[in-house]
Structure formats: structure tokens, C-alpha cells
């Protein structure tokens, strides 16, 4: 059962929008090895606003993801690509299909 999630908001630096989009596309291959990441979406919200939405069965899965390769790659590239720190929100899934 999907119980928990993360909603991460990313604001690209001017001129770095395509690089952020490419980073998100490449992130999919990194999460494929995470058995407790049930769903993972790299999303574009606006011209320079992007995000990640992912879901997990439990807190252990969410914590493993936060300590995983995508999070490490994001933090390693944040100062170059992002206008501000990522906004990471832990969410609870109330209903899903």
C-alpha cells in the first residue's frame, strides 16, 4: 500500500531550465534500483519551476530514497542549477488509484 510521499519543488536558475529538465529525466534510471520507491515523477510546473513527486509504502522506504542516489545527485548539482534550495515536503497519501 502506498502510504507516504515526497513533494519536492525546484526553481531553476535563469538559463538552466533545460539542464534541470534533463537532470529530472536522468533521475528515473537512478530510482529504478529503489524497491521501496513505488512511483517517481519528474515534473515541470512552469517555465522555470520543476518538481519531483514520489511515493513509498512506509517511512523506511522514504528515508532510503532521501539517502539515495537521486537526492545525492540533486544536492551535488543544486548550487549550479537551482535559484534556491529545493523545498522538500513529506506528505501522507490519503487516497490513490
mmCIF file as gemmi writes it, N, C-alpha and C atoms, coordinates in Angstrom:
data_model
loop_
_atom_site.group_PDB
_atom_site.id
_atom_site.type_symbol
_atom_site.label_atom_id
_atom_site.label_alt_id
_atom_site.label_comp_id
_atom_site.label_asym_id
_atom_site.label_entity_id
_atom_site.label_seq_id
_atom_site.pdbx_PDB_ins_code
_atom_site.Cartn_x
_atom_site.Cartn_y
_atom_site.Cartn_z
_atom_site.occupancy
_atom_site.B_iso_or_equiv
_atom_site.pdbx_formal_charge
_atom_site.auth_seq_id
_atom_site.auth_asym_id
_atom_site.pdbx_PDB_model_num
ATOM 1 N N . UNK Axp A 1 ? 0.839 -1.188 0 1 0 ? 1 A 1
ATOM 2 C CA . UNK Axp A 1 ? 0 0 0 1 0 ? 1 A 1
ATOM 3 C C . UNK Axp A 1 ? 0.882 1.249 0 1 0 ? 1 A 1
ATOM 4 N N . UNK Axp A 2 ? 0.466 2.218 -0.762 1 0 ? 2 A 1
ATOM 5 C CA . UNK Axp A 2 ? 1.177 3.489 -0.81 1 0 ? 2 A 1
ATOM 6 C C . UNK Axp A 2 ? 0.673 4.351 0.334 1 0 ? 2 A 1
ATOM 7 N N . UNK Axp A 3 ? 1.566 4.726 1.231 1 0 ? 3 A 1
ATOM 8 C CA . UNK Axp A 3 ? 1.154 5.473 2.416 1 0 ? 3 A 1
ATOM 9 C C . UNK Axp A 3 ? 1.777 6.861 2.509 1 0 ? 3 A 1
ATOM 10 N N . UNK Axp A 4 ? 2.99 7.008 1.984 1 0 ? 4 A 1
ATOM 11 C CA . UNK Axp A 4 ? 3.734 8.249 2.166 1 0 ? 4 A 1
ATOM 12 C C . UNK Axp A 4 ? 4.301 8.741 0.847 1 0 ? 4 A 1
ATOM 13 N N . UNK Axp A 5 ? 4.673 10.008 0.832 1 0 ? 5 A 1
ATOM 14 C CA . UNK Axp A 5 ? 5.266 10.559 -0.379 1 0 ? 5 A 1
ATOM 15 C C . UNK Axp A 5 ? 6.19 11.707 -0.079 1 0 ? 5 A 1
ATOM 16 N N . UNK Axp A 6 ? 6.755 12.214 -1.143 1 0 ? 6 A 1
ATOM 17 C CA . UNK Axp A 6 ? 7.566 13.43 -1.103 1 0 ? 6 A 1
ATOM 18 C C . UNK Axp A 6 ? 7.115 14.328 -2.243 1 0 ? 6 A 1
ATOM 19 N N . UNK Axp A 7 ? 7.04 15.596 -1.962 1 0 ? 7 A 1
ATOM 20 C CA . UNK Axp A 7 ? 6.775 16.601 -2.977 1 0 ? 7 A 1
ATOM 21 C C . UNK Axp A 7 ? 7.932 17.584 -2.896 1 0 ? 7 A 1
ATOM 22 N N . UNK Axp A 8 ? 8.717 17.636 -3.954 1 0 ? 8 A 1
ATOM 23 C CA . UNK Axp A 8 ? 9.921 18.458 -3.982 1 0 ? 8 A 1
ATOM 24 C C . UNK Axp A 8 ? 9.754 19.51 -5.066 1 0 ? 8 A 1
ATOM 25 N N . UNK Axp A 9 ? 9.934 20.756 -4.697 1 0 ? 9 A 1
ATOM 26 C CA . UNK Axp A 9 ? 9.81 21.868 -5.642 1 0 ? 9 A 1
ATOM 27 C C . UNK Axp A 9 ? 11.197 22.414 -5.943 1 0 ? 9 A 1
ATOM 28 N N . UNK Axp A 10 ? 11.472 22.6 -7.24 1 0 ? 10 A 1
ATOM 29 C CA . UNK Axp A 10 ? 12.781 23.047 -7.707 1 0 ? 10 A 1
ATOM 30 C C . UNK Axp A 10 ? 12.606 24.275 -8.589 1 0 ? 10 A 1
ATOM 31 N N . UNK Axp A 11 ? 13.354 25.326 -8.316 1 0 ? 11 A 1
ATOM 32 C CA . UNK Axp A 11 ? 13.307 26.544 -9.125 1 0 ? 11 A 1
ATOM 33 C C . UNK Axp A 11 ? 14.646 26.68 -9.844 1 0 ? 11 A 1
ATOM 34 N N . UNK Axp A 12 ? 14.608 26.563 -11.18 1 0 ? 12 A 1
ATOM 35 C CA . UNK Axp A 12 ? 15.832 26.622 -11.976 1 0 ? 12 A 1
ATOM 36 C C . UNK Axp A 12 ? 16.384 28.041 -12.028 1 0 ? 12 A 1
ATOM 37 N N . UNK Axp A 13 ? 17.707 28.147 -12.063 1 0 ? 13 A 1
ATOM 38 C CA . UNK Axp A 13 ? 18.346 29.43 -12.314 1 0 ? 13 A 1
ATOM 39 C C . UNK Axp A 13 ? 18.005 29.853 -13.742 1 0 ? 13 A 1
ATOM 40 N N . UNK Axp A 14 ? 17.958 31.153 -14 1 0 ? 14 A 1
ATOM 41 C CA . UNK Axp A 14 ? 17.712 31.605 -15.378 1 0 ? 14 A 1
ATOM 42 C C . UNK Axp A 14 ? 18.735 30.981 -16.336 1 0 ? 14 A 1
ATOM 43 N N . UNK Axp A 15 ? 18.238 30.434 -17.417 1 0 ? 15 A 1
ATOM 44 C CA . UNK Axp A 15 ? 19.1 29.793 -18.403 1 0 ? 15 A 1
ATOM 45 C C . UNK Axp A 15 ? 19.437 28.343 -18.108 1 0 ? 15 A 1
ATOM 46 N N . UNK Axp A 16 ? 19.026 27.826 -16.961 1 0 ? 16 A 1
ATOM 47 C CA . UNK Axp A 16 ? 19.33 26.441 -16.567 1 0 ? 16 A 1
ATOM 48 C C . UNK Axp A 16 ? 18.104 25.526 -16.651 1 0 ? 16 A 1
ATOM 49 N N . UNK Axp A 17 ? 17.022 26.04 -17.234 1 0 ? 17 A 1
ATOM 50 C CA . UNK Axp A 17 ? 15.772 25.271 -17.265 1 0 ? 17 A 1
ATOM 51 C C . UNK Axp A 17 ? 15.935 23.924 -17.973 1 0 ? 17 A 1
ATOM 52 N N . UNK Axp A 18 ? 16.585 23.913 -19.121 1 0 ? 18 A 1
ATOM 53 C CA . UNK Axp A 18 ? 16.745 22.659 -19.853 1 0 ? 18 A 1
ATOM 54 C C . UNK Axp A 18 ? 17.633 21.685 -19.093 1 0 ? 18 A 1
ATOM 55 N N . UNK Axp A 19 ? 18.644 22.207 -18.414 1 0 ? 19 A 1
ATOM 56 C CA . UNK Axp A 19 ? 19.517 21.333 -17.634 1 0 ? 19 A 1
ATOM 57 C C . UNK Axp A 19 ? 18.77 20.694 -16.463 1 0 ? 19 A 1
ATOM 58 N N . UNK Axp A 20 ? 17.867 21.444 -15.835 1 0 ? 20 A 1
ATOM 59 C CA . UNK Axp A 20 ? 17.055 20.869 -14.749 1 0 ? 20 A 1
ATOM 60 C C . UNK Axp A 20 ? 16.132 19.801 -15.319 1 0 ? 20 A 1
ATOM 61 N N . UNK Axp A 21 ? 15.504 20.082 -16.463 1 0 ? 21 A 1
ATOM 62 C CA . UNK Axp A 21 ? 14.63 19.089 -17.106 1 0 ? 21 A 1
ATOM 63 C C . UNK Axp A 21 ? 15.421 17.826 -17.445 1 0 ? 21 A 1
ATOM 64 N N . UNK Axp A 22 ? 16.614 17.994 -17.988 1 0 ? 22 A 1
ATOM 65 C CA . UNK Axp A 22 ? 17.445 16.838 -18.33 1 0 ? 22 A 1
ATOM 66 C C . UNK Axp A 22 ? 17.86 16.063 -17.08 1 0 ? 22 A 1
ATOM 67 N N . UNK Axp A 23 ? 18.165 16.789 -16.008 1 0 ? 23 A 1
ATOM 68 C CA . UNK Axp A 23 ? 18.513 16.131 -14.746 1 0 ? 23 A 1
ATOM 69 C C . UNK Axp A 23 ? 17.347 15.255 -14.277 1 0 ? 23 A 1
ATOM 70 N N . UNK Axp A 24 ? 16.135 15.802 -14.312 1 0 ? 24 A 1
ATOM 71 C CA . UNK Axp A 24 ? 14.975 15.034 -13.869 1 0 ? 24 A 1
ATOM 72 C C . UNK Axp A 24 ? 14.754 13.805 -14.741 1 0 ? 24 A 1
ATOM 73 N N . UNK Axp A 25 ? 14.919 13.955 -16.038 1 0 ? 25 A 1
ATOM 74 C CA . UNK Axp A 25 ? 14.767 12.798 -16.934 1 0 ? 25 A 1
ATOM 75 C C . UNK Axp A 25 ? 15.794 11.718 -16.605 1 0 ? 25 A 1
ATOM 76 N N . UNK Axp A 26 ? 17.015 12.12 -16.302 1 0 ? 26 A 1
ATOM 77 C CA . UNK Axp A 26 ? 18.057 11.146 -15.992 1 0 ? 26 A 1
ATOM 78 C C . UNK Axp A 26 ? 17.858 10.516 -14.612 1 0 ? 26 A 1
ATOM 79 N N . UNK Axp A 27 ? 17.113 11.187 -13.738 1 0 ? 27 A 1
ATOM 80 C CA . UNK Axp A 27 ? 16.871 10.665 -12.398 1 0 ? 27 A 1
ATOM 81 C C . UNK Axp A 27 ? 16.091 9.37 -12.386 1 0 ? 27 A 1
ATOM 82 N N . UNK Axp A 28 ? 15.294 9.15 -13.415 1 0 ? 28 A 1
ATOM 83 C CA . UNK Axp A 28 ? 14.486 7.931 -13.472 1 0 ? 28 A 1
ATOM 84 C C . UNK Axp A 28 ? 15.359 6.682 -13.382 1 0 ? 28 A 1
ATOM 85 N N . UNK Axp A 29 ? 16.466 6.673 -14.095 1 0 ? 29 A 1
ATOM 86 C CA . UNK Axp A 29 ? 17.329 5.485 -14.067 1 0 ? 29 A 1
ATOM 87 C C . UNK Axp A 29 ? 17.914 5.243 -12.677 1 0 ? 29 A 1
ATOM 88 N N . UNK Axp A 30 ? 18.112 6.3 -11.905 1 0 ? 30 A 1
ATOM 89 C CA . UNK Axp A 30 ? 18.668 6.15 -10.56 1 0 ? 30 A 1
ATOM 90 C C . UNK Axp A 30 ? 17.668 5.528 -9.582 1 0 ? 30 A 1
ATOM 91 N N . UNK Axp A 31 ? 16.393 5.838 -9.738 1 0 ? 31 A 1
ATOM 92 C CA . UNK Axp A 31 ? 15.405 5.307 -8.788 1 0 ? 31 A 1
ATOM 93 C C . UNK Axp A 31 ? 14.912 3.91 -9.166 1 0 ? 31 A 1
ATOM 94 N N . UNK Axp A 32 ? 15.261 3.44 -10.337 1 0 ? 32 A 1
ATOM 95 C CA . UNK Axp A 32 ? 14.827 2.106 -10.739 1 0 ? 32 A 1
ATOM 96 C C . UNK Axp A 32 ? 15.369 1.017 -9.806 1 0 ? 32 A 1
ATOM 97 N N . UNK Axp A 33 ? 16.477 1.298 -9.138 1 0 ? 33 A 1
ATOM 98 C CA . UNK Axp A 33 ? 17.071 0.331 -8.213 1 0 ? 33 A 1
ATOM 99 C C . UNK Axp A 33 ? 16.551 0.462 -6.789 1 0 ? 33 A 1
ATOM 100 N N . UNK Axp A 34 ? 15.548 1.314 -6.583 1 0 ? 34 A 1
ATOM 101 C CA . UNK Axp A 34 ? 14.99 1.517 -5.241 1 0 ? 34 A 1
ATOM 102 C C . UNK Axp A 34 ? 13.665 0.757 -5.132 1 0 ? 34 A 1
ATOM 103 N N . UNK Axp A 35 ? 13.676 -0.424 -4.513 1 0 ? 35 A 1
ATOM 104 C CA . UNK Axp A 35 ? 12.461 -1.238 -4.474 1 0 ? 35 A 1
ATOM 105 C C . UNK Axp A 35 ? 11.303 -0.592 -3.705 1 0 ? 35 A 1
ATOM 106 N N . UNK Axp A 36 ? 11.595 0.287 -2.766 1 0 ? 36 A 1
ATOM 107 C CA . UNK Axp A 36 ? 10.529 0.899 -1.976 1 0 ? 36 A 1
ATOM 108 C C . UNK Axp A 36 ? 10.082 2.251 -2.505 1 0 ? 36 A 1
ATOM 109 N N . UNK Axp A 37 ? 10.623 2.675 -3.648 1 0 ? 37 A 1
ATOM 110 C CA . UNK Axp A 37 ? 10.08 3.849 -4.319 1 0 ? 37 A 1
ATOM 111 C C . UNK Axp A 37 ? 9.033 3.313 -5.287 1 0 ? 37 A 1
ATOM 112 N N . UNK Axp A 38 ? 7.757 3.433 -4.9 1 0 ? 38 A 1
ATOM 113 C CA . UNK Axp A 38 ? 6.664 2.833 -5.661 1 0 ? 38 A 1
ATOM 114 C C . UNK Axp A 38 ? 6.44 3.605 -6.958 1 0 ? 38 A 1
ATOM 115 N N . UNK Axp A 39 ? 6.327 4.92 -6.861 1 0 ? 39 A 1
ATOM 116 C CA . UNK Axp A 39 ? 6.195 5.761 -8.051 1 0 ? 39 A 1
ATOM 117 C C . UNK Axp A 39 ? 7.158 6.933 -7.924 1 0 ? 39 A 1
ATOM 118 N N . UNK Axp A 40 ? 7.616 7.428 -9.058 1 0 ? 40 A 1
ATOM 119 C CA . UNK Axp A 40 ? 8.529 8.568 -9.093 1 0 ? 40 A 1
ATOM 120 C C . UNK Axp A 40 ? 8.216 9.367 -10.35 1 0 ? 40 A 1
ATOM 121 N N . UNK Axp A 41 ? 7.981 10.647 -10.156 1 0 ? 41 A 1
ATOM 122 C CA . UNK Axp A 41 ? 7.664 11.53 -11.271 1 0 ? 41 A 1
ATOM 123 C C . UNK Axp A 41 ? 8.58 12.741 -11.237 1 0 ? 41 A 1
ATOM 124 N N . UNK Axp A 42 ? 9.203 13.05 -12.364 1 0 ? 42 A 1
ATOM 125 C CA . UNK Axp A 42 ? 9.874 14.323 -12.552 1 0 ? 42 A 1
ATOM 126 C C . UNK Axp A 42 ? 8.891 15.205 -13.311 1 0 ? 42 A 1
ATOM 127 N N . UNK Axp A 43 ? 8.58 16.381 -12.802 1 0 ? 43 A 1
ATOM 128 C CA . UNK Axp A 43 ? 7.513 17.199 -13.391 1 0 ? 43 A 1
ATOM 129 C C . UNK Axp A 43 ? 7.982 18.629 -13.681 1 0 ? 43 A 1
ATOM 130 N N . UNK Axp A 44 ? 7.316 19.251 -14.64 1 0 ? 44 A 1
ATOM 131 C CA . UNK Axp A 44 ? 7.527 20.665 -14.937 1 0 ? 44 A 1
ATOM 132 C C . UNK Axp A 44 ? 6.237 21.389 -14.578 1 0 ? 44 A 1
ATOM 133 N N . UNK Axp A 45 ? 6.355 22.4 -13.731 1 0 ? 45 A 1
ATOM 134 C CA . UNK Axp A 45 ? 5.184 23.124 -13.235 1 0 ? 45 A 1
ATOM 135 C C . UNK Axp A 45 ? 4.998 24.43 -13.993 1 0 ? 45 A 1
ATOM 136 N N . UNK Axp A 46 ? 6.082 25.066 -14.356 1 0 ? 46 A 1
ATOM 137 C CA . UNK Axp A 46 ? 6.046 26.332 -15.078 1 0 ? 46 A 1
ATOM 138 C C . UNK Axp A 46 ? 7.341 26.5 -15.85 1 0 ? 46 A 1
ATOM 139 N N . UNK Axp A 47 ? 7.572 27.698 -16.388 1 0 ? 47 A 1
ATOM 140 C CA . UNK Axp A 47 ? 8.758 27.938 -17.224 1 0 ? 47 A 1
ATOM 141 C C . UNK Axp A 47 ? 10.051 27.542 -16.521 1 0 ? 47 A 1
ATOM 142 N N . UNK Axp A 48 ? 10.191 27.902 -15.262 1 0 ? 48 A 1
ATOM 143 C CA . UNK Axp A 48 ? 11.431 27.602 -14.541 1 0 ? 48 A 1
ATOM 144 C C . UNK Axp A 48 ? 11.198 26.804 -13.256 1 0 ? 48 A 1
ATOM 145 N N . UNK Axp A 49 ? 9.968 26.361 -13.051 1 0 ? 49 A 1
ATOM 146 C CA . UNK Axp A 49 ? 9.629 25.619 -11.842 1 0 ? 49 A 1
ATOM 147 C C . UNK Axp A 49 ? 9.412 24.146 -12.185 1 0 ? 49 A 1
ATOM 148 N N . UNK Axp A 50 ? 10.108 23.302 -11.454 1 0 ? 50 A 1
ATOM 149 C CA . UNK Axp A 50 ? 10.058 21.862 -11.678 1 0 ? 50 A 1
ATOM 150 C C . UNK Axp A 50 ? 9.779 21.172 -10.354 1 0 ? 50 A 1
ATOM 151 N N . UNK Axp A 51 ? 9.609 19.872 -10.403 1 0 ? 51 A 1
ATOM 152 C CA . UNK Axp A 51 ? 9.379 19.161 -9.161 1 0 ? 51 A 1
ATOM 153 C C . UNK Axp A 51 ? 9.589 17.673 -9.283 1 0 ? 51 A 1
ATOM 154 N N . UNK Axp A 52 ? 9.532 17.037 -8.147 1 0 ? 52 A 1
ATOM 155 C CA . UNK Axp A 52 ? 9.573 15.579 -8.045 1 0 ? 52 A 1
ATOM 156 C C . UNK Axp A 52 ? 8.438 15.18 -7.113 1 0 ? 52 A 1
ATOM 157 N N . UNK Axp A 53 ? 7.672 14.188 -7.53 1 0 ? 53 A 1
ATOM 158 C CA . UNK Axp A 53 ? 6.645 13.606 -6.676 1 0 ? 53 A 1
ATOM 159 C C . UNK Axp A 53 ? 6.896 12.112 -6.66 1 0 ? 53 A 1
ATOM 160 N N . UNK Axp A 54 ? 7.041 11.544 -5.49 1 0 ? 54 A 1
ATOM 161 C CA . UNK Axp A 54 ? 7.254 10.112 -5.393 1 0 ? 54 A 1
ATOM 162 C C . UNK Axp A 54 ? 6.523 9.54 -4.197 1 0 ? 54 A 1
ATOM 163 N N . UNK Axp A 55 ? 6.302 8.225 -4.233 1 0 ? 55 A 1
ATOM 164 C CA . UNK Axp A 55 ? 5.52 7.574 -3.185 1 0 ? 55 A 1
ATOM 165 C C . UNK Axp A 55 ? 6.242 6.33 -2.662 1 0 ? 55 A 1
ATOM 166 N N . UNK Axp A 56 ? 5.869 5.979 -1.416 1 0 ? 56 A 1
ATOM 167 C CA . UNK Axp A 56 ? 6.55 4.911 -0.691 1 0 ? 56 A 1
ATOM 168 C C . UNK Axp A 56 ? 5.548 4.15 0.185 1 0 ? 56 A 1
ATOM 169 N N . UNK Axp A 57 ? 5.851 2.888 0.491 1 0 ? 57 A 1
ATOM 170 C CA . UNK Axp A 57 ? 4.952 2.124 1.347 1 0 ? 57 A 1
ATOM 171 C C . UNK Axp A 57 ? 5.067 2.494 2.824 1 0 ? 57 A 1
ATOM 172 N N . UNK Axp A 58 ? 6.235 3.031 3.214 1 0 ? 58 A 1
ATOM 173 C CA . UNK Axp A 58 ? 6.456 3.304 4.636 1 0 ? 58 A 1
ATOM 174 C C . UNK Axp A 58 ? 7.599 4.307 4.819 1 0 ? 58 A 1
ATOM 175 N N . UNK Axp A 59 ? 7.841 4.672 6.067 1 0 ? 59 A 1
ATOM 176 C CA . UNK Axp A 59 ? 8.877 5.664 6.384 1 0 ? 59 A 1
ATOM 177 C C . UNK Axp A 59 ? 10.276 5.156 6.039 1 0 ? 59 A 1
ATOM 178 N N . UNK Axp A 60 ? 10.508 3.864 6.199 1 0 ? 60 A 1
ATOM 179 C CA . UNK Axp A 60 ? 11.818 3.304 5.866 1 0 ? 60 A 1
ATOM 180 C C . UNK Axp A 60 ? 12.12 3.484 4.378 1 0 ? 60 A 1
ATOM 181 N N . UNK Axp A 61 ? 11.131 3.26 3.539 1 0 ? 61 A 1
ATOM 182 C CA . UNK Axp A 61 ? 11.315 3.447 2.102 1 0 ? 61 A 1
ATOM 183 C C . UNK Axp A 61 ? 11.571 4.891 1.738 1 0 ? 61 A 1
ATOM 184 N N . UNK Axp A 62 ? 10.827 5.788 2.38 1 0 ? 62 A 1
ATOM 185 C CA . UNK Axp A 62 ? 11.018 7.21 2.112 1 0 ? 62 A 1
ATOM 186 C C . UNK Axp A 62 ? 12.407 7.659 2.562 1 0 ? 62 A 1
ATOM 187 N N . UNK Axp A 63 ? 12.83 7.215 3.743 1 0 ? 63 A 1
ATOM 188 C CA . UNK Axp A 63 ? 14.156 7.577 4.242 1 0 ? 63 A 1
ATOM 189 C C . UNK Axp A 63 ? 15.269 7.009 3.368 1 0 ? 63 A 1
ATOM 190 N N . UNK Axp A 64 ? 15.078 5.792 2.871 1 0 ? 64 A 1
ATOM 191 C CA . UNK Axp A 64 ? 16.077 5.195 1.977 1 0 ? 64 A 1
ATOM 192 C C . UNK Axp A 64 ? 16.198 6.026 0.703 1 0 ? 64 A 1
ATOM 193 N N . UNK Axp A 65 ? 15.093 6.502 0.196 1 0 ? 65 A 1
ATOM 194 C CA . UNK Axp A 65 ? 15.117 7.343 -1.004 1 0 ? 65 A 1
ATOM 195 C C . UNK Axp A 65 ? 15.83 8.665 -0.727 1 0 ? 65 A 1
ATOM 196 N N . UNK Axp A 66 ? 15.529 9.272 0.398 1 0 ? 66 A 1
ATOM 197 C CA . UNK Axp A 66 ? 16.17 10.541 0.753 1 0 ? 66 A 1
ATOM 198 C C . UNK Axp A 66 ? 17.679 10.397 0.924 1 0 ? 66 A 1
ATOM 199 N N . UNK Axp A 67 ? 18.123 9.195 1.242 1 0 ? 67 A 1
ATOM 200 C CA . UNK Axp A 67 ? 19.554 8.925 1.387 1 0 ? 67 A 1
ATOM 201 C C . UNK Axp A 67 ? 20.143 8.309 0.122 1 0 ? 67 A 1
ATOM 202 N N . UNK Axp A 68 ? 19.345 8.244 -0.952 1 0 ? 68 A 1
ATOM 203 C CA . UNK Axp A 68 ? 19.751 7.556 -2.17 1 0 ? 68 A 1
ATOM 204 C C . UNK Axp A 68 ? 20.463 8.417 -3.195 1 0 ? 68 A 1
ATOM 205 N N . UNK Axp A 69 ? 20.61 7.845 -4.386 1 0 ? 69 A 1
ATOM 206 C CA . UNK Axp A 69 ? 21.4 8.446 -5.455 1 0 ? 69 A 1
ATOM 207 C C . UNK Axp A 69 ? 20.785 9.716 -6.035 1 0 ? 69 A 1
ATOM 208 N N . UNK Axp A 70 ? 19.468 9.76 -6.186 1 0 ? 70 A 1
ATOM 209 C CA . UNK Axp A 70 ? 18.845 10.96 -6.765 1 0 ? 70 A 1
ATOM 210 C C . UNK Axp A 70 ? 19.029 12.148 -5.826 1 0 ? 70 A 1
ATOM 211 N N . UNK Axp A 71 ? 18.788 11.932 -4.552 1 0 ? 71 A 1
ATOM 212 C CA . UNK Axp A 71 ? 18.954 13.026 -3.582 1 0 ? 71 A 1
ATOM 213 C C . UNK Axp A 71 ? 20.402 13.503 -3.561 1 0 ? 71 A 1
ATOM 214 N N . UNK Axp A 72 ? 21.341 12.578 -3.599 1 0 ? 72 A 1
ATOM 215 C CA . UNK Axp A 72 ? 22.752 12.951 -3.595 1 0 ? 72 A 1
ATOM 216 C C . UNK Axp A 72 ? 23.115 13.736 -4.849 1 0 ? 72 A 1
ATOM 217 N N . UNK Axp A 73 ? 22.63 13.29 -5.996 1 0 ? 73 A 1
ATOM 218 C CA . UNK Axp A 73 ? 22.915 13.991 -7.247 1 0 ? 73 A 1
ATOM 219 C C . UNK Axp A 73 ? 22.266 15.372 -7.259 1 0 ? 73 A 1
ATOM 220 N N . UNK Axp A 74 ? 21.056 15.461 -6.736 1 0 ? 74 A 1
ATOM 221 C CA . UNK Axp A 74 ? 20.379 16.753 -6.677 1 0 ? 74 A 1
ATOM 222 C C . UNK Axp A 74 ? 21.155 17.734 -5.818 1 0 ? 74 A 1
ATOM 223 N N . UNK Axp A 75 ? 21.565 17.308 -4.651 1 0 ? 75 A 1
ATOM 224 C CA . UNK Axp A 75 ? 22.292 18.208 -3.76 1 0 ? 75 A 1
ATOM 225 C C . UNK Axp A 75 ? 23.668 18.565 -4.323 1 0 ? 75 A 1
ATOM 226 N N . UNK Axp A 76 ? 24.29 17.646 -5.036 1 0 ? 76 A 1
ATOM 227 C CA . UNK Axp A 76 ? 25.599 17.919 -5.636 1 0 ? 76 A 1
ATOM 228 C C . UNK Axp A 76 ? 25.508 18.963 -6.749 1 0 ? 76 A 1
ATOM 229 N N . UNK Axp A 77 ? 24.352 19.034 -7.413 1 0 ? 77 A 1
ATOM 230 C CA . UNK Axp A 77 ? 24.178 19.951 -8.541 1 0 ? 77 A 1
ATOM 231 C C . UNK Axp A 77 ? 23.313 21.163 -8.221 1 0 ? 77 A 1
ATOM 232 N N . UNK Axp A 78 ? 22.78 21.24 -7.019 1 0 ? 78 A 1
ATOM 233 C CA . UNK Axp A 78 ? 21.83 22.293 -6.671 1 0 ? 78 A 1
ATOM 234 C C . UNK Axp A 78 ? 22.391 23.696 -6.853 1 0 ? 78 A 1
ATOM 235 N N . UNK Axp A 79 ? 23.591 23.943 -6.405 1 0 ? 79 A 1
ATOM 236 C CA . UNK Axp A 79 ? 24.131 25.308 -6.478 1 0 ? 79 A 1
ATOM 237 C C . UNK Axp A 79 ? 24.35 25.758 -7.916 1 0 ? 79 A 1
ATOM 238 N N . UNK Axp A 80 ? 24.596 24.828 -8.811 1 0 ? 80 A 1
ATOM 239 C CA . UNK Axp A 80 ? 24.806 25.167 -10.218 1 0 ? 80 A 1
ATOM 240 C C . UNK Axp A 80 ? 23.483 25.352 -10.959 1 0 ? 80 A 1
ATOM 241 N N . UNK Axp A 81 ? 22.478 24.535 -10.627 1 0 ? 81 A 1
ATOM 242 C CA . UNK Axp A 81 ? 21.239 24.51 -11.4 1 0 ? 81 A 1
ATOM 243 C C . UNK Axp A 81 ? 20.082 25.302 -10.802 1 0 ? 81 A 1
ATOM 244 N N . UNK Axp A 82 ? 20.037 25.422 -9.48 1 0 ? 82 A 1
ATOM 245 C CA . UNK Axp A 82 ? 18.841 25.945 -8.83 1 0 ? 82 A 1
ATOM 246 C C . UNK Axp A 82 ? 19.024 27.357 -8.288 1 0 ? 82 A 1
ATOM 247 N N . UNK Axp A 83 ? 17.957 28.143 -8.388 1 0 ? 83 A 1
ATOM 248 C CA . UNK Axp A 83 ? 17.96 29.524 -7.898 1 0 ? 83 A 1
ATOM 249 C C . UNK Axp A 83 ? 17.841 29.575 -6.38 1 0 ? 83 A 1
ATOM 250 N N . UNK Axp A 84 ? 17.294 28.516 -5.778 1 0 ? 84 A 1
ATOM 251 C CA . UNK Axp A 84 ? 17.135 28.444 -4.323 1 0 ? 84 A 1
ATOM 252 C C . UNK Axp A 84 ? 17.184 26.977 -3.91 1 0 ? 84 A 1
ATOM 253 N N . UNK Axp A 85 ? 17.283 26.747 -2.618 1 0 ? 85 A 1
ATOM 254 C CA . UNK Axp A 85 ? 17.31 25.376 -2.12 1 0 ? 85 A 1
ATOM 255 C C . UNK Axp A 85 ? 16.02 24.65 -2.494 1 0 ? 85 A 1
ATOM 256 N N . UNK Axp A 86 ? 16.099 23.353 -2.783 1 0 ? 86 A 1
ATOM 257 C CA . UNK Axp A 86 ? 14.881 22.582 -3.033 1 0 ? 86 A 1
ATOM 258 C C . UNK Axp A 86 ? 13.954 22.643 -1.817 1 0 ? 86 A 1
ATOM 259 N N . UNK Axp A 87 ? 12.662 22.703 -2.067 1 0 ? 87 A 1
ATOM 260 C CA . UNK Axp A 87 ? 11.67 22.65 -0.997 1 0 ? 87 A 1
ATOM 261 C C . UNK Axp A 87 ? 11.163 21.213 -0.951 1 0 ? 87 A 1
ATOM 262 N N . UNK Axp A 88 ? 11.499 20.504 0.123 1 0 ? 88 A 1
ATOM 263 C CA . UNK Axp A 88 ? 11.15 19.088 0.252 1 0 ? 88 A 1
ATOM 264 C C . UNK Axp A 88 ? 10.069 18.95 1.31 1 0 ? 88 A 1
ATOM 265 N N . UNK Axp A 89 ? 8.913 18.458 0.872 1 0 ? 89 A 1
ATOM 266 C CA . UNK Axp A 89 ? 7.789 18.277 1.79 1 0 ? 89 A 1
ATOM 267 C C . UNK Axp A 89 ? 7.463 16.796 1.91 1 0 ? 89 A 1
ATOM 268 N N . UNK Axp A 90 ? 7.409 16.311 3.137 1 0 ? 90 A 1
ATOM 269 C CA . UNK Axp A 90 ? 6.973 14.946 3.398 1 0 ? 90 A 1
ATOM 270 C C . UNK Axp A 90 ? 5.452 14.956 3.46 1 0 ? 90 A 1
ATOM 271 N N . UNK Axp A 91 ? 4.825 14.081 2.675 1 0 ? 91 A 1
ATOM 272 C CA . UNK Axp A 91 ? 3.367 14.074 2.621 1 0 ? 91 A 1
ATOM 273 C C . UNK Axp A 91 ? 2.831 12.687 2.954 1 0 ? 91 A 1
ATOM 274 N N . UNK Axp A 92 ? 1.583 12.653 3.336 1 0 ? 92 A 1
ATOM 275 C CA . UNK Axp A 92 ? 0.867 11.426 3.63 1 0 ? 92 A 1
ATOM 276 C C . UNK Axp A 92 ? -0.168 11.22 2.518 1 0 ? 92 A 1
ATOM 277 N N . UNK Axp A 93 ? -0.204 10.048 1.933 1 0 ? 93 A 1
ATOM 278 C CA . UNK Axp A 93 ? -1.168 9.727 0.879 1 0 ? 93 A 1
ATOM 279 C C . UNK Axp A 93 ? -2.481 9.325 1.538 1 0 ? 93 A 1
ATOM 280 N N . UNK Axp A 94 ? -3.535 10.083 1.277 1 0 ? 94 A 1
ATOM 281 C CA . UNK Axp A 94 ? -4.844 9.795 1.868 1 0 ? 94 A 1
ATOM 282 C C . UNK Axp A 94 ? -5.689 8.879 0.977 1 0 ? 94 A 1
ATOM 283 N N . UNK Axp A 95 ? -5.505 8.995 -0.334 1 0 ? 95 A 1
ATOM 284 C CA . UNK Axp A 95 ? -6.247 8.161 -1.277 1 0 ? 95 A 1
ATOM 285 C C . UNK Axp A 95 ? -5.448 8.096 -2.584 1 0 ? 95 A 1
ATOM 286 N N . UNK Axp A 96 ? -5.538 6.965 -3.28 1 0 ? 96 A 1
ATOM 287 C CA . UNK Axp A 96 ? -4.852 6.84 -4.554 1 0 ? 96 A 1
ATOM 288 C C . UNK Axp A 96 ? -5.553 5.799 -5.41 1 0 ? 96 A 1
ATOM 289 N N . UNK Axp A 97 ? -5.268 5.832 -6.683 1 0 ? 97 A 1
ATOM 290 C CA . UNK Axp A 97 ? -5.812 4.846 -7.617 1 0 ? 97 A 1
ATOM 291 C C . UNK Axp A 97 ? -4.696 4.368 -8.502 1 0 ? 97 A 1
